[in-house]
Amino acid sequence: MKVLVIDGQGGKMGAMIVKKIKDEMKEAVVYAVGTNSTATAAMMRSGADFGATGENPVVINSHDADLIVGPVGIITANAILGEVTPKMAEAVGASYAKKVLIPVNSCNIYIAGVAEKPLSTYINEAVAVVVAEEKK
């Protein structure tokens, strides 16, 4: 199973996601793609199998990923302080992969019906979805 984790800024969220996936699913192949090199490096330190940075790696790896995990901003052009390009958002949105998105209101996106929870709770819930997909 190819799990694509996309994150930006400092990569803290992505690093937490990668670590939890690798702890719970040793066989998962995790591709870490950062919108910047700092985010990629953080995810690689957390145990990602492969890493790359920038627009083209998001576009290319979105094509054949089984799952895409990251903040909700990865499907929104110009989110994450402009780090998500329109081409990135389009590639993620158009991918046939199941998308597991973490609601982060800092992207000026509010998802109605989603309760405010600590980031760690959202990450635990997201990884539970990833693990369940592996078992299907």
N, C-alpha and C positions, 0 to 999 in steps of 0.2 A: 504494500500500500504506500503510495506516494502522498505524503502530507506536506503541503506547502504552507509555511508560516511566513506571513508578511507583516513587517512592522517598520516604524520610522522613529524619528527623534532619537532618544537614547537607547531604544530597543529593550527597555525593561519589561514591558508586557510580553513581547515576543520571546524574550529569554525565559520568562516564567512559564510560558506555554510550552516551549521546546523541552525544558527540563521535566515538566510534568508528563508530557507525552513519552519521552524517552524512559522515564521511571516506570510508567505503567504499560508501555508497549515496546519492549526491547526490539521487536522485529520491524517496527515501523521505520520507514526511510523518511527522514525529515530534511526538507530543503528549506533553508532559511534565506529569505530574500529581504534585504533591508532597503528602504528608500534612501538610506545614506550608509556610509561605511561604519559609523559608530553602532548603528542598529544591527548591522550584519555581524560585526565582531562580538557584540553582546550575545547574540543568538548562537554563534559558533562556540563561544565559551561555555554555553549551557548544554552543549552536546549534539548540536545539529550535525547531520552527516555531510551535508553540502551547503555551501553558502555563496551568495552573489549579491551584488549591489546594483540598484538602479532600475530604470524603466524597462530595458530590454529583457533582463532576467525575469521580471514580473510577467511580461507578455509571453515569453517563451514557456515558462514553467506553468503558467495558468492553463495552457492547452492540454496537458496530459496529467495534471494532478487529480488524485482521487478526492482529496479534501483540501480546502483552502481555509486557513484559520488566521484571524487577525482582528484588529479594531474595525468597527463599522465604517470608518472613514476610507477603507481601501476600496470601497465601491462608489466613492464620491470624488469627482474631479476636484482637484485643488485642495483637498482636505489635508490634515496633519501639517498645518502651516504652509501649504502649497507643495508639500513633498510628493503627494499623489497626483501624478499628471493625468490629464484626461485619457490618454492612451492606456495607462495602468488601470484606471477605474473601469474602462470599457473591457479590457482583457479579463479582469476578474469577474465582472458582471456577466460576460458572455460565456465564461467557462462552464462546461457541463459538470464540473466538480461540485460536490456539496460544499456550501459555504457556511462556516461556523463563525459568526461575527460577534464580537464583544461590544456591547453598547457603551460607548465612551462619549459623554455629552460635551466634551471639549471640542469636538468637531462640529459644533453647532447643529447637531442632529439629535433630536429628542425622539425616542421611540415610545409611543404611547402604550401604556399597559405594562411597561417594564419597571419594576421597582428599583430604587437606588440601592445598590449593594456594594460591598467592598470589591475591589478589583480581583482579589484572590478568590472570592466566591464565584465571580463570573468565569474565571479561568478554570476552576474546578468543574463548573457546569459544562464549559466548552470541551474540556478534555473528556468528560464523561460521554459526550456525543461522539467524539472521535473514537473512543474505545468501543462504543456500541456499533459504530459503522464497521469496524474491523471484524466484529463477531457476526455480522450479517452474512 
